[in-house]
């Protein structure tokens, strides 16, 4: 559980203090909610959530790192592959 400072909330506490939890999340403090003793949910501000959905690097950047690398992708002819039957 990566709590980073604030104590986790039980589900019962979270229901009772939801406005307080939202205020803390809006101040940049992710709020962790436990159910049955296990961390189940993290409440965070929308901009932080949106940023977490963006890829760290684009696909072009990932493949451009391979430019100039000599990789042989040819398949050996003497390595037959079994074709599954359905």
N, C-alpha and C positions, 0 to 999 in steps of 0.2 A: 504494500500500500504506500504510494508516494504522496504523502499528505502535505509536506512542505510548510509545517508550522501550525495551521489551524487544526483543532481537534475534529475528528469525523463526527457526523451527526447520525443518530439512529433514525430510522424511518419515522418513528413516532415524533421525535424532536423536530425533524425536518418538516413534517406536516404542520406542527404547531408554530414553527418559527420561519415559515417559508419566506415571508417578506424580508426578514433579517438575512436569510441565506442569499436571496437575490441581491440585496444591497452589498453584501460582502463580495459576491461574485463580480458585480459591476465595478468594485474597487480593485479588481485584478486578483482576487484571492479565490482560486478554485475551491469549491465546497464538495467534500466527499460525504456520501450518504451510505450508511450500512443497512443491510437487511439480513436478519438472522446471523449477525456478527461478521458478515462478509461485505467488503466494499462492492457495491453494485452500480452506483451512479456517481458521476462527477458533474457538478453544475458550474458552468463558466460563462463568461460574457460572450455574446454572439460574435463579436469581431475576432476573439481568440479562437472560437470554434471554427469560423470560416477560414482563418489562417491555417488551421491544422489540416484542412481538407486539400489545400493546395500542394501539389507535388514540390518537393524541394528542388528538383532539377527537371528540366524538360527532357523528353525523349531524345530530341536532337542533341542536347548537351551530353546525355549519356552515351549516345552512339558516336559523337564527335571525338570522344576520348579514345575510341578505337582506331581513329584515322592513322594510317601508317603502320599499324600493327599487322604482322604477317601471320594470319591464321588460315590454316588449310581446312576448308569445310567440305572437301570432296569425300565421298563415301567409297570405301573399298568395294570393288566388284565381287570379291570372293567372300564377302560377309553377307550371306543371304538373310533376309528378314522374313520371319513367318507372318503370313497374312491371317489374321483371326477370322474365323467363320462365325456368323451370327445366326 
